[in-house]
């Protein structure tokens, strides 16, 4: 891989890692306070914070900050060791993501097969569904189907939602409870949040908290749905008796691509306890909830900032340590033979818009000259006795058959004469300034392919030698 590709991968993996830290820290804080919120009877705030946690796994806020840092401190500069580590991490991450995606694709295929023979319900059930939509204020016409291949009722489909019922006989009350429950899932956009949970599990498959986060999202979506349905239906006892008679002990598609009326005995007991508790409580006042939410975000941001700074320091330490190690293992830099000529040999010339050096200022470059092209810097002032030091490397992947004499780098003197060195792998040389005036730095590609030249050049004052 080229340096440019490695740098992109480092930025991608940094973004994923920092998003994973952000979501995990916020979730752990939520775990500490969720019981308190439950006792206060506030399902809405609990569920809202969980949604924010899911979003935090996809919004690379810290990566944007690090992007700014990288421009100032070269955070993403690479060494051979970092390059190898990045390649290994890339292979491992892609493998895990592919395996997890395949798992969800198989679940999607199973769901599609189950829906293949589904038939639209009769007018009586559609009429009950219409009444339920009116009660909840759902304007969209969501059709109801039946299939003998599904064990429990559920709603599926984000763009074209539909409710699927098993081929069973239900009373009018049972149908109302089922349809109100599934329509409330649609109203709260729970299918979208389920899809985001699945995507989070694929991208952050390495995060040990992902399964627990998805489970909590699922549990609180059910509680929030139960609380709102009971505002319409009224009787808690009849509501949960109906759910128990329909769904206990059955399995469905609840965890993957649909919101199903399914729960094991432990889950039903927890839902009933939470729902009953929340209905009894008045809930946290709106202003208190706002203050609580701001405190939660502030504490989370402070902890995440500390963790990200640790990552920043760790990366710089690894970069410094591996750079030192490489320098100790390498042979001393060879003395390059300086050459001189009266004018440019390249047909195509292009002036670059990069900065030009002042006293003791490195100019970092990442230039890509085309075949037969010469790239030239802007003019800068150099005094007699100063030194212009260059250190460049060429792309390993692009120049496997390049000759030593085909890649040039050097300086253009005030009279137009070029002094340069050439090599196919590494260009490191110091040009002594013999006459004060305006100088320019240049690289020239005499090969038949586009190449990459990365490194720096520096103007060193004679006073600081």
LOROTI-143374 format. One line per field, with one value per residue (C-alpha): residue number from 1; residue in three letters; chain; x, y, z. Coordinates in Angstrom, 2 decimals, always signed. Example, Ala and Ser with C-alpha at 12.3 -4.5 7.8 and 13.67 -1.06 7.14 Angstrom:
BEGIN
k	1/2 $
r	ALA/SER $
c	A/A $
east	+12.30/+13.67 $
north	-4.50/-1.06 $
up	+7.80/+7.14 $
***
This chain:
BEGIN
k	1/2/3/4/5/6/7/8/9/10/11/12/13/14/15/16/17/18/19/20/21/22/23/24/25/26/27/28/29/30/31/32/33/34/35/36/37/38/39/40/41/42/43/44/45/46/47/48/49/50/51/52/53/54/55/56/57/58/59/60/61/62/63/64/65/66/67/68/69/70/71/72/73/74/75/76/77/78/79/80/81/82/83/84/85/86/87/88/89/90/91/92/93/94/95/96/97/98/99/100/101/102/103/104/105/106/107/108/109/110/111/112/113/114/115/116/117/118/119/120/121/122/123/124/125/126/127/128/129/130/131/132/133/134/135/136/137/138/139/140/141/142/143/144/145/146/147/148/149/150/151/152/153/154/155/156/157/158/159/160/161/162/163/164/165/166/167/168/169/170/171/172/173/174/175/176/177/178/179/180/181/182/183/184/185/186/187/188/189/190/191/192/193/194/195/196/197/198/199/200/201/202/203/204/205/206/207/208/209/210/211/212/213/214/215/216/217/218/219/220/221/222/223/224/225/226/227/228/229/230/231/232/233/234/235/236/237/238/239/240/241/242/243/244/245/246/247/248/249/250/251/252/253/254/255/256/257/258/259/260/261/262/263/264/265/266/267/268/269/270/271/272/273/274/275/276/277/278/279/280/281/282/283/284/285/286/287/288/289/290/291/292/293/294/295/296/297/298/299/300/301/302/303/304/305/306/307/308/309/310/311/312/313/314/315/316/317/318/319/320/321/322/323/324/325/326/327/328/329/330/331/332/333/334/335/336/337/338/339/340/341/342/343/344/345/346/347/348/349/350/351/352/353/354/355/356/357/358/359/360/361/362/363/364/365/366/367/368/369/370/371/372/373/374/375/376/377/378/379/380/381/382/383/384/385/386/387/388/389/390/391/392/393/394/395/396/397/398/399/400/401/402/403/404/405/406/407/408/409/410/411/412/413/414/415/416/417/418/419/420/421/422/423/424/425/426/427/428/429/430/431/432/433/434/435/436/437/438/439/440/441/442/443/444/445/446/447/448/449/450/451/452/453/454/455/456/457/458/459/460/461/462/463/464/465 $
r	UNK/UNK/UNK/UNK/UNK/UNK/UNK/UNK/UNK/UNK/UNK/UNK/UNK/UNK/UNK/UNK/UNK/UNK/UNK/UNK/UNK/UNK/UNK/UNK/UNK/UNK/UNK/UNK/UNK/UNK/UNK/UNK/UNK/UNK/UNK/UNK/UNK/UNK/UNK/UNK/UNK/UNK/UNK/UNK/UNK/UNK/UNK/UNK/UNK/UNK/UNK/UNK/UNK/UNK/UNK/UNK/UNK/UNK/UNK/UNK/UNK/UNK/UNK/UNK/UNK/UNK/UNK/UNK/UNK/UNK/UNK/UNK/UNK/UNK/UNK/UNK/UNK/UNK/UNK/UNK/UNK/UNK/UNK/UNK/UNK/UNK/UNK/UNK/UNK/UNK/UNK/UNK/UNK/UNK/UNK/UNK/UNK/UNK/UNK/UNK/UNK/UNK/UNK/UNK/UNK/UNK/UNK/UNK/UNK/UNK/UNK/UNK/UNK/UNK/UNK/UNK/UNK/UNK/UNK/UNK/UNK/UNK/UNK/UNK/UNK/UNK/UNK/UNK/UNK/UNK/UNK/UNK/UNK/UNK/UNK/UNK/UNK/UNK/UNK/UNK/UNK/UNK/UNK/UNK/UNK/UNK/UNK/UNK/UNK/UNK/UNK/UNK/UNK/UNK/UNK/UNK/UNK/UNK/UNK/UNK/UNK/UNK/UNK/UNK/UNK/UNK/UNK/UNK/UNK/UNK/UNK/UNK/UNK/UNK/UNK/UNK/UNK/UNK/UNK/UNK/UNK/UNK/UNK/UNK/UNK/UNK/UNK/UNK/UNK/UNK/UNK/UNK/UNK/UNK/UNK/UNK/UNK/UNK/UNK/UNK/UNK/UNK/UNK/UNK/UNK/UNK/UNK/UNK/UNK/UNK/UNK/UNK/UNK/UNK/UNK/UNK/UNK/UNK/UNK/UNK/UNK/UNK/UNK/UNK/UNK/UNK/UNK/UNK/UNK/UNK/UNK/UNK/UNK/UNK/UNK/UNK/UNK/UNK/UNK/UNK/UNK/UNK/UNK/UNK/UNK/UNK/UNK/UNK/UNK/UNK/UNK/UNK/UNK/UNK/UNK/UNK/UNK/UNK/UNK/UNK/UNK/UNK/UNK/UNK/UNK/UNK/UNK/UNK/UNK/UNK/UNK/UNK/UNK/UNK/UNK/UNK/UNK/UNK/UNK/UNK/UNK/UNK/UNK/UNK/UNK/UNK/UNK/UNK/UNK/UNK/UNK/UNK/UNK/UNK/UNK/UNK/UNK/UNK/UNK/UNK/UNK/UNK/UNK/UNK/UNK/UNK/UNK/UNK/UNK/UNK/UNK/UNK/UNK/UNK/UNK/UNK/UNK/UNK/UNK/UNK/UNK/UNK/UNK/UNK/UNK/UNK/UNK/UNK/UNK/UNK/UNK/UNK/UNK/UNK/UNK/UNK/UNK/UNK/UNK/UNK/UNK/UNK/UNK/UNK/UNK/UNK/UNK/UNK/UNK/UNK/UNK/UNK/UNK/UNK/UNK/UNK/UNK/UNK/UNK/UNK/UNK/UNK/UNK/UNK/UNK/UNK/UNK/UNK/UNK/UNK/UNK/UNK/UNK/UNK/UNK/UNK/UNK/UNK/UNK/UNK/UNK/UNK/UNK/UNK/UNK/UNK/UNK/UNK/UNK/UNK/UNK/UNK/UNK/UNK/UNK/UNK/UNK/UNK/UNK/UNK/UNK/UNK/UNK/UNK/UNK/UNK/UNK/UNK/UNK/UNK/UNK/UNK/UNK/UNK/UNK/UNK/UNK/UNK/UNK/UNK/UNK/UNK/UNK/UNK/UNK/UNK/UNK/UNK/UNK/UNK/UNK/UNK/UNK/UNK/UNK/UNK/UNK/UNK/UNK/UNK/UNK/UNK/UNK/UNK/UNK/UNK/UNK/UNK/UNK/UNK/UNK/UNK/UNK/UNK/UNK/UNK/UNK/UNK/UNK/UNK/UNK/UNK/UNK/UNK/UNK $
c	A/A/A/A/A/A/A/A/A/A/A/A/A/A/A/A/A/A/A/A/A/A/A/A/A/A/A/A/A/A/A/A/A/A/A/A/A/A/A/A/A/A/A/A/A/A/A/A/A/A/A/A/A/A/A/A/A/A/A/A/A/A/A/A/A/A/A/A/A/A/A/A/A/A/A/A/A/A/A/A/A/A/A/A/A/A/A/A/A/A/A/A/A/A/A/A/A/A/A/A/A/A/A/A/A/A/A/A/A/A/A/A/A/A/A/A/A/A/A/A/A/A/A/A/A/A/A/A/A/A/A/A/A/A/A/A/A/A/A/A/A/A/A/A/A/A/A/A/A/A/A/A/A/A/A/A/A/A/A/A/A/A/A/A/A/A/A/A/A/A/A/A/A/A/A/A/A/A/A/A/A/A/A/A/A/A/A/A/A/A/A/A/A/A/A/A/A/A/A/A/A/A/A/A/A/A/A/A/A/A/A/A/A/A/A/A/A/A/A/A/A/A/A/A/A/A/A/A/A/A/A/A/A/A/A/A/A/A/A/A/A/A/A/A/A/A/A/A/A/A/A/A/A/A/A/A/A/A/A/A/A/A/A/A/A/A/A/A/A/A/A/A/A/A/A/A/A/A/A/A/A/A/A/A/A/A/A/A/A/A/A/A/A/A/A/A/A/A/A/A/A/A/A/A/A/A/A/A/A/A/A/A/A/A/A/A/A/A/A/A/A/A/A/A/A/A/A/A/A/A/A/A/A/A/A/A/A/A/A/A/A/A/A/A/A/A/A/A/A/A/A/A/A/A/A/A/A/A/A/A/A/A/A/A/A/A/A/A/A/A/A/A/A/A/A/A/A/A/A/A/A/A/A/A/A/A/A/A/A/A/A/A/A/A/A/A/A/A/A/A/A/A/A/A/A/A/A/A/A/A/A/A/A/A/A/A/A/A/A/A/A/A/A/A/A/A/A/A/A/A/A/A/A/A/A/A/A/A/A/A/A/A/A/A/A/A/A/A/A/A/A/A/A/A/A/A/A/A/A/A/A/A/A/A/A $
east	+0.00/+1.12/+1.64/-1.50/-3.62/-2.08/-2.82/-6.47/-6.77/-5.26/-7.82/-10.68/-9.59/-8.97/-12.49/-14.02/-11.98/-12.78/-16.49/-16.43/-14.83/-17.39/-20.39/-18.99/-18.23/-21.68/-23.32/-21.43/-22.52/-26.08/-25.92/-25.05/-28.04/-30.66/-31.98/-32.48/-34.34/-36.50/-37.48/-38.36/-40.70/-39.02/-38.93/-38.70/-35.39/-33.91/-34.79/-33.67/-30.21/-29.86/-30.65/-27.97/-25.52/-26.27/-25.76/-22.43/-21.09/-21.40/-20.55/-16.73/-16.64/-13.28/-11.86/-12.63/-10.71/-7.84/-7.84/-7.07/-4.34/-2.81/-2.27/-0.36/+1.56/+1.63/-0.35/-0.82/+2.80/+3.75/+6.67/+7.25/+5.98/+2.80/+2.28/+2.47/+0.15/-2.36/-2.34/-2.94/-5.73/-7.30/-7.39/-8.78/-11.42/-12.64/-12.82/-14.90/-17.16/-17.78/-18.63/-21.04/-22.66/-23.13/-24.93/-27.43/-27.82/-28.77/-31.37/-32.73/-33.00/-34.86/-37.27/-37.88/-38.61/-41.08/-42.87/-42.89/-46.26/-47.82/-51.37/-53.18/-55.72/-59.47/-61.45/-62.44/-58.83/-57.97/-60.89/-59.62/-56.14/-57.63/-59.28/-55.99/-54.19/-56.77/-56.32/-52.53/-52.65/-50.82/-51.72/-49.89/-51.90/-49.92/-51.40/-51.70/-50.66/-50.85/-48.33/-48.17/-44.35/-44.11/-44.51/-45.35/-46.81/-44.26/-43.82/-41.04/-39.88/-38.47/-39.49/-42.64/-43.71/-46.20/-47.56/-47.32/-49.61/-49.36/-52.15/-54.08/-57.49/-57.48/-60.25/-61.02/-59.29/-56.18/-56.05/-56.36/-53.49/-51.29/-51.96/-51.65/-48.34/-46.88/-48.20/-46.58/-43.27/-43.81/-44.70/-41.51/-39.33/-38.11/-37.34/-34.83/-33.17/-33.04/-31.28/-28.80/-28.13/-27.43/-25.11/-23.34/-22.82/-21.22/-18.89/-18.02/-18.09/-15.00/-16.72/-17.66/-20.58/-22.36/-24.65/-25.69/-26.32/-28.56/-30.43/-31.07/-32.30/-34.68/-35.90/-36.54/-38.22/-40.70/-41.23/-41.67/-44.12/-46.05/-46.38/-47.77/-50.15/-51.57/-52.49/-54.90/-55.87/-56.05/-55.94/-52.42/-53.65/-55.58/-52.77/-50.04/-52.35/-52.95/-49.23/-48.42/-51.06/-49.84/-46.08/-44.53/-42.00/-42.03/-39.12/-39.18/-37.23/-37.18/-33.43/-32.65/-34.86/-38.32/-40.11/-41.97/-44.49/-42.14/-40.56/-39.23/-40.61/-37.79/-38.22/-41.99/-41.59/-39.10/-41.38/-44.38/-42.47/-41.00/-44.27/-46.23/-43.58/-43.46/-47.26/-47.36/-44.68/-45.18/-41.76/-38.97/-40.08/-38.96/-36.51/-34.97/-34.65/-32.84/-30.40/-29.85/-29.19/-26.65/-24.79/-24.74/-23.29/-20.72/-19.46/-19.33/-17.43/-14.86/-14.18/-14.07/-11.68/-9.32/-9.47/-8.88/-5.93/-4.47/-4.88/-3.20/-0.20/-0.02/+0.11/+2.87/+4.82/+4.50/+5.56/+8.60/+9.58/+9.38/+11.17/+14.09/+14.19/+14.33/+17.09/+19.18/+18.78/+19.50/+22.90/+24.11/+22.79/+25.01/+26.75/+25.00/+26.83/+25.68/+25.15/+24.75/+23.11/+22.15/+18.38/+15.44/+15.24/+11.56/+9.07/+6.22/+6.70/+4.26/+4.65/+3.30/+1.32/+2.86/+4.55/+8.17/+10.81/+11.87/+14.67/+14.59/+11.23/+10.58/+8.34/+6.58/+5.56/+3.61/+4.01/+2.89/+4.72/+3.41/+5.72/+8.24/+7.00/+8.94/+7.34/+8.77/+8.28/+7.80/+10.84/+12.48/+15.45/+18.72/+21.94/+25.53/+26.61/+23.08/+22.18/+19.16/+18.64/+16.30/+15.05/+12.59/+11.36/+9.63/+6.58/+7.61/+4.71/+4.94/+8.68/+9.84/+11.56/+12.77/+16.43/+18.51/+19.02/+15.30/+14.15/+15.80/+15.51/+17.45/+17.53/+17.37/+19.93/+19.35/+21.09/+18.83/+21.44/+20.13/+22.00/+20.44/+20.85/+19.10/+18.05/+15.07/+14.40/+15.68/+16.97/+18.85/+21.35/+22.47/+23.07/+25.51/+24.51/+27.45/+25.62/+22.77/+19.56/+16.20/+16.16/+13.57/+13.22/+12.31/+11.70/+11.73/+10.23/+12.03/+10.20/+7.28/+4.81/+3.35/+5.33/+5.03/+7.69/+7.12/+9.33/+10.63/+13.14/+14.52/+16.50/+19.13/+20.72/+24.52/+24.09/+22.54/+24.91 $
north	+0.00/+3.58/+6.06/+7.89/+4.72/+3.90/+7.40/+7.09/+3.72/+5.16/+7.97/+5.50/+3.14/+6.08/+7.34/+3.90/+3.39/+6.82/+6.44/+3.07/+4.68/+7.51/+5.17/+2.80/+5.55/+7.10/+3.69/+2.90/+6.24/+5.48/+2.12/+3.94/+6.27/+4.20/+2.62/+6.07/+7.25/+4.14/+4.76/+8.33/+6.94/+8.48/+5.96/+8.70/+10.08/+6.62/+5.65/+9.05/+8.71/+5.21/+6.60/+9.27/+6.54/+4.65/+7.83/+8.46/+5.23/+6.85/+10.53/+10.95/+14.23/+13.42/+12.41/+15.89/+17.37/+14.97/+15.96/+19.50/+18.20/+16.17/+19.29/+20.91/+18.01/+15.41/+13.01/+10.56/+10.39/+6.76/+4.42/+0.91/-0.61/+1.53/+0.63/-3.10/-2.71/-0.81/-3.54/-6.26/-4.26/-3.68/-7.40/-8.32/-5.56/-6.28/-10.02/-9.42/-6.91/-9.28/-12.21/-10.07/-8.66/-12.18/-13.12/-10.28/-10.96/-14.56/-13.30/-10.97/-13.84/-15.94/-13.06/-12.64/-16.37/-16.18/-13.30/-14.88/-16.62/-13.92/-12.90/-9.68/-10.02/-9.78/-6.54/-7.15/-7.13/-4.22/-2.26/-2.91/-1.83/+1.39/+2.16/+1.54/+3.91/+6.59/+6.13/+6.58/+9.32/+7.25/+8.63/+6.11/+3.12/+0.17/-3.06/-6.23/-9.65/-13.22/-16.01/-19.58/-19.34/-16.75/-17.70/-14.26/-10.94/-8.29/-5.16/-4.96/-2.79/+0.71/+2.15/+0.04/-1.11/-3.94/-5.89/-9.69/-11.97/-15.75/-17.90/-17.97/-16.91/-13.81/-12.10/-8.44/-7.38/-9.42/-7.89/-4.39/-4.97/-6.53/-3.81/-0.93/-2.35/-2.76/+0.59/+2.30/+0.73/+2.32/+5.67/+5.69/+4.73/+1.62/-0.21/+2.54/+2.26/-1.52/-1.13/+1.30/-1.23/-3.88/-1.54/-0.62/-4.31/-4.77/-1.77/-2.12/-5.93/-5.91/-3.88/-6.18/-3.92/-4.01/-6.92/-5.37/-1.98/-3.56/-5.52/-2.40/-0.53/-3.41/-3.65/+0.08/+0.37/-2.25/-0.49/+2.89/+1.28/-0.42/+2.85/+4.72/+1.93/+1.72/+5.42/+4.33/+0.85/+1.50/-1.88/-3.02/-6.47/-7.23/-5.86/-8.09/-11.13/-10.89/-10.57/-13.53/-15.74/-14.83/-14.65/-16.44/-19.08/-18.28/-17.00/-14.54/-11.85/-9.37/-9.05/-8.40/-6.69/-6.40/-5.37/-8.45/-9.11/-11.68/-11.94/-14.67/-14.97/-12.91/-10.16/-10.03/-9.81/-6.95/-5.12/-5.47/-4.21/-1.24/-0.31/-0.49/+1.59/+4.25/+4.58/+5.24/+7.91/+11.45/+11.46/+13.99/+17.60/+18.87/+21.44/+18.90/+16.47/+19.12/+19.83/+16.12/+15.62/+18.48/+17.05/+13.62/+15.02/+17.14/+14.20/+12.04/+14.64/+15.12/+11.39/+10.88/+13.82/+12.26/+8.89/+10.44/+12.44/+9.18/+7.75/+10.83/+10.49/+6.75/+7.22/+9.81/+7.52/+4.61/+6.83/+8.13/+4.70/+2.96/+5.84/+5.56/+1.84/+2.12/+4.71/+2.47/-0.50/+1.34/+2.06/+5.68/+7.77/+7.58/+10.64/+11.56/+12.82/+16.34/+17.21/+20.47/+21.59/+24.80/+24.20/+21.87/+18.69/+18.01/+19.16/+19.82/+22.17/+23.02/+25.50/+24.18/+26.37/+24.94/+27.14/+28.13/+27.91/+30.67/+30.32/+26.92/+25.95/+22.50/+22.30/+18.94/+17.82/+14.99/+15.58/+13.35/+14.40/+12.87/+11.11/+13.61/+16.39/+18.80/+20.34/+23.62/+25.46/+29.20/+31.47/+31.93/+33.95/+32.21/+33.88/+32.89/+30.25/+28.87/+25.25/+23.79/+20.26/+17.82/+14.39/+12.63/+9.10/+7.65/+5.41/+1.79/+0.37/+2.67/+2.63/-0.98/-0.68/+2.91/+3.68/+5.72/+8.49/+8.97/+10.77/+14.14/+16.65/+19.83/+23.64/+26.28/+29.02/+32.75/+32.45/+29.54/+26.80/+23.59/+21.63/+18.24/+14.65/+11.55/+8.19/+5.84/+5.23/+7.97/+11.48/+13.02/+15.83/+19.28/+22.02/+24.68/+28.22/+30.01/+33.16/+35.10/+35.44/+33.91/+30.10/+27.47/+23.78/+21.29/+17.59/+16.00/+12.72/+11.29/+7.94/+6.82/+6.65/+8.83/+8.67/+9.84/+11.95/+12.60/+14.18/+17.65/+20.36/+22.98/+26.22/+26.16/+29.48/+29.64/+31.25/+28.08/+25.49 $
up	+0.00/-0.66/+2.17/+1.14/+1.46/+4.83/+6.10/+4.99/+6.77/+9.95/+9.89/+9.30/+12.10/+14.43/+13.75/+14.39/+17.56/+19.00/+18.16/+19.92/+23.00/+22.92/+22.75/+25.37/+27.90/+27.48/+27.85/+31.06/+32.50/+31.42/+33.23/+36.45/+36.24/+34.38/+37.59/+39.11/+36.02/+36.10/+39.71/+38.78/+36.13/+33.09/+30.26/+27.65/+28.95/+29.37/+25.80/+24.41/+25.98/+24.53/+21.07/+21.53/+22.49/+19.28/+17.22/+18.99/+17.46/+14.01/+14.56/+14.62/+16.57/+18.15/+14.77/+13.43/+16.37/+15.71/+12.05/+13.18/+15.48/+12.65/+10.56/+13.41/+14.93/+12.14/+14.32/+11.47/+10.35/+9.81/+10.27/+8.97/+12.22/+12.20/+8.57/+9.35/+12.35/+10.18/+7.54/+10.16/+11.85/+8.43/+7.63/+11.07/+11.10/+7.56/+8.32/+11.46/+9.72/+6.80/+9.11/+11.14/+7.98/+6.62/+9.85/+9.44/+5.71/+6.52/+9.01/+6.34/+3.86/+6.46/+7.03/+3.29/+2.95/+5.82/+4.10/+0.66/+1.13/+3.33/+2.33/+3.11/+5.93/+5.45/+5.67/+9.29/+10.49/+8.19/+9.69/+13.24/+12.07/+10.71/+14.04/+15.84/+13.45/+14.22/+17.97/+17.72/+15.10/+12.46/+9.03/+6.88/+5.66/+7.06/+5.74/+7.82/+6.46/+7.72/+7.18/+8.44/+8.52/+11.32/+15.01/+16.46/+15.30/+14.24/+12.14/+9.55/+6.68/+7.11/+3.73/+3.25/+6.72/+7.13/+10.10/+9.91/+11.93/+12.34/+10.90/+14.17/+15.40/+17.61/+19.50/+18.78/+22.01/+21.18/+17.70/+19.12/+21.56/+18.89/+16.33/+18.81/+19.99/+16.51/+15.27/+18.26/+17.17/+13.76/+15.32/+17.41/+14.36/+16.18/+12.90/+12.03/+15.44/+15.07/+11.71/+13.28/+16.04/+13.42/+11.55/+14.79/+15.52/+12.09/+12.27/+15.97/+16.09/+18.33/+21.07/+23.98/+24.95/+21.59/+22.48/+25.79/+24.13/+21.48/+24.16/+26.23/+23.15/+22.48/+26.08/+26.49/+23.11/+24.34/+27.67/+25.99/+23.55/+26.39/+28.34/+25.34/+24.26/+27.78/+27.59/+24.82/+25.97/+29.72/+31.51/+32.42/+33.51/+30.34/+28.19/+29.62/+30.00/+26.27/+25.50/+27.78/+26.13/+22.63/+22.88/+25.88/+24.91/+21.20/+19.17/+16.30/+14.46/+17.32/+17.64/+14.01/+11.44/+12.97/+16.15/+17.31/+20.06/+21.59/+25.01/+27.28/+30.82/+32.36/+29.79/+30.30/+34.06/+33.67/+31.21/+33.48/+36.52/+34.65/+32.97/+36.23/+38.01/+35.30/+35.20/+38.94/+38.85/+37.61/+35.94/+36.12/+35.44/+32.04/+33.40/+35.77/+32.89/+30.83/+33.68/+34.19/+30.48/+30.34/+33.35/+31.73/+28.49/+30.33/+32.37/+29.26/+27.23/+30.02/+30.29/+26.53/+26.10/+28.65/+26.90/+23.47/+24.74/+26.01/+22.51/+21.06/+23.41/+22.78/+19.02/+19.27/+21.61/+19.18/+16.28/+18.18/+19.50/+16.13/+14.38/+16.82/+16.38/+12.60/+12.75/+15.01/+12.69/+9.45/+8.03/+8.19/+5.29/+2.26/+0.84/-2.39/-5.43/-6.24/-9.91/-11.81/-15.04/-16.82/-17.32/-16.86/-18.93/-18.19/-20.82/-18.37/-15.43/-12.66/-9.80/-6.49/-4.08/-0.88/+1.74/+1.23/+3.97/+6.30/+8.79/+10.53/+9.02/+7.60/+4.54/+4.40/+0.94/-0.64/-4.37/-7.26/-10.46/-13.67/-16.12/-17.48/-15.20/-12.96/-9.85/-8.55/-5.26/-4.86/-4.41/-1.02/+0.19/+1.15/+2.31/+1.60/+4.09/+4.64/+3.88/+2.14/+3.44/+1.68/+2.75/+0.45/-0.15/-3.18/-3.19/-2.74/-4.74/-7.74/-8.46/-8.40/-11.80/-11.60/-12.24/-9.81/-12.38/-13.17/-10.00/-9.27/-6.44/-5.81/-5.86/-8.58/-8.01/-8.73/-12.12/-13.18/-12.66/-11.07/-8.43/-7.71/-6.54/-7.86/-6.48/-6.87/-3.16/-0.85/-1.53/+1.38/+0.82/+2.01/-0.57/+0.58/-0.45/-2.07/-3.18/-1.58/-3.60/-4.51/-4.59/-5.49/-4.65/-7.38/-8.07/-11.49/-12.69/-15.72/-15.53/-17.69/-14.77/-12.05/-8.81/-5.21/-3.47/+0.23/+2.87/+3.64/+2.79/+5.17/+5.04/+7.82/+8.75/+9.01/+12.46/+13.87/+12.42 $
***
